[in-house]
């Protein structure tokens, strides 16, 4: 019995393109050709093609199938590896469905990480805040994220926060210095209401130092020079206050 490329593709339930690709990557041996130059596939080709299709349907990649070779009929280790990968994929998709449910139910921003999006529901978010939240979601640990989202759900408002948000890049030295001084009581009130802010990066997955450096870099690029200067002055004032 001999089949053409089209016939063996139909028998295996795959496409002509797939059969040709398996030849190109070395998964399926080239058959002999008839006198007229057409390929003639036999039973071994069909069996191999069916096995490839079965493994592909299970989720194996073509490189993984190539590593198995043609004689391993029960690749237990490869199957267990694939099972673990599929379990991780299912878990990721389930989390994505939960997040989509929150986005749809609460009309929260779809581009923000789930924790921050939920906490920011029903309140205006500036573009700078949105960018900073996205960075924080990648560098903070669970406790740090919980502390920051707690602040977002129950914000402590103060006129100086609005002044800081609207501070122009060319604000003078005196304006920046005075704003930093006037923001000290505001930040103290933040720490009283949300003590976890003091140790925000303590459980950062890649370490506290890395989290601080990354957050500092993000702040320097997201905020304008005058705002960055005010934050530096504010940090120095708070540090001096704690040491006194």
N, C-alpha and C positions, 0 to 999 in steps of 0.2 A: 504494500500500500504506500502510495506517495501522494503528497499534497502540495499544492502551490502555496506561495506566501499568503495569498488572500484566503485560501481554504483553511490553512492551519490557524490563522488569526481568528477566523470565524468559529472554528472548533474550540479554541481556547477561550473564546469570549473576550478577546482583546482587539487591538487595532493594528493595521498594517504599520503605522508609525511606531508603535510600541515594539513590534517584532524587529523592525529595522534598527531601532535604538538599542535593543538588547544585543544585537549583533555588534553594533559599534562599540559598546562598552565591554564586550567580551563575556557576557552572561550566557549567550546562546551561540553554540557552534554553527558555523556556516555549513549548509548542506551541499551535497553534490548537485551538479546541474545536468539537466537533460541535454540531448544532442542539440536542441534548439536554443540552449543557453538559459532556459528557465530553471529556477531552483526547484528541487524536489525534496520535501521534508518527509521524514519517516516517524515511526512511533516514538523512538527516543527523543526526537525534537519536540514532539507533542507533550510527552511526559515532563520534559524539562521546562517547557513553556508554561504548562499548567502549574508546576511547582513554583515558578517565579511569580506567576499571577497570584497564587494563593498567599505567598509570603508578602507580596506587595499589599494585598487586601488586608492582611493582618496588621500592617503598619511598618514593615521593615523597609529600610531604604535600599537602593540598589547596591551601594558599597557594602552594606551589611550582608546582603544576599551573596555578593561576590566572595566575601570572607568565609562564608559557610561552605563554599564549594558545592559539588554535585552529589556527594555521597552521604552527607550528614542528614538523615531523615528526622532526627529528633534533637535539634540544637538547643538543649535545655538552658544552657547559660545565656544564649542569645535571646531565648524566649523570656527568661526571667528579667533580663535587662529591658527588653521591650515592654514587658508588663509594668515595670517600675516607671518607665517613661510615660506610658499611657495613663497611669494613675496620677502622675504629676500634672499631665495635661488636663485630665478631667477635673482635678482640684482647682487648677488655674481657671478653667472655664466656668466652674461653679462660682468661684469668687467674682468673676466678671459678671455673671448673671445677677448676683446679689447687688453688685455696684450699679448695674444698669437699672435694677428695680428701684434703688434709692434715688437715682437720677430722675427716673420717670415719676416716682411717687412724690418727691419733694421739689422737683424742678430746680435742682442744684446744677452748678456749672459742670458740664461734661468733661472739660479739659483739666480740672483739678483732681488730685488724688482723692480717693473716697473719703478719708477721714476729714480732710480739710474742706472738701465740697459740702459735706453734711453740716459741719460746724459753721460754714459761711452762708448757709441757706437764709434767705430773706434779709440779707444785709448787703449794702453796696461794698464792692471790693475794687480797689484801684489796681491799675495794671502792674505797678511796682509790688503791691502786696501779693497779687496773683503769681508773679514770677518768683517771689521769695518763698511762698508756700510750696511751690513745686520743688525748689531746691531742698527745702527742709525735709520734705517727704522722703528724700533719698539719703539723707545723712543722719537723721535722728533715729533713736531707738523707740520702742513702744512707750516707755515712760515719758520720754521727751515729747513725742507726738501727742500723748494724752494731755500733758501740761499745756502745750501750745493751743491745742484745740479747745481746752477748757477756757482759755483766755478769749478765744474767738466766739465761743458760745455766750460768755458772760463778760463782755468787754468793759473795761474801766475807761470812761470817756473823760477828756480834758481838753480845754481850748489849745493847749500847747501842742497836742498831737496834730490838730488841724493846721496849726502854724508850721509845724515841721513838714507835713505833707505838702504844703504849698510854698515852702521856702525856695526862692529862686537860686539858681546856680551861682549867681554873682552877688549873693548877700554879703554884706560887709562883715569885717571882723567883729565889731561891736555887736551887731545883730546876732551873729552866730554864738558869741560868748554869752550874751544875755539869755538867749533861748535855751542854751544848754543848762544854765543855772536855774531857769524857771521850770525846766522839765524834771529836775531832781525829785521834787515832791510827788510828781505824777508817777515816776518810775517806782518810787518807794511804795506808793499805793498799789501798783501792779504786783509787786513782790508780796505785799500783805495779803492781797486777794488771791494770788496764784503763786504760792511759795515754790512750786515745782519749776518756775522760770529761772530760779537761781542755779539750778543744776540741770539745765535743759539738755546738754550733750553728754550727761554722765553715762548713759547706757548706749551711746552711739555704736552701731555695729563695727565701724572701722576705727573706733577709738575717739576719745574726747578731743585730742589735739587736731586730728584730721577734720572733725566736724567743725571746730572753731575756725580753722584756716579756710575751709570751704565756704562757711557762712560769711566770713569776713570778705572773701573774694567776691561772693555774690552781692553782698551789700555795696561794695565799692563800685561794682558795675551797674547795679540796678538803680541806686540812688545817685543824685548829682553831687558834685564835690562839696558844696556847702552843707548838704545833709550829712554826708560822710564825716565832715569835720565836726558837726554838732554831735554826732554819735560818739566820736572819739573823745571830745571834751566831756560829754556826759559820763562816759565810762570812767574817765580819770577822776571826775568829781565824786562819783559813787565809790570808787576804790579808796580815795583819800578819806572819805567819810567813814568807811568801814574800819580803816586802820587807826582812826583817831579815838 
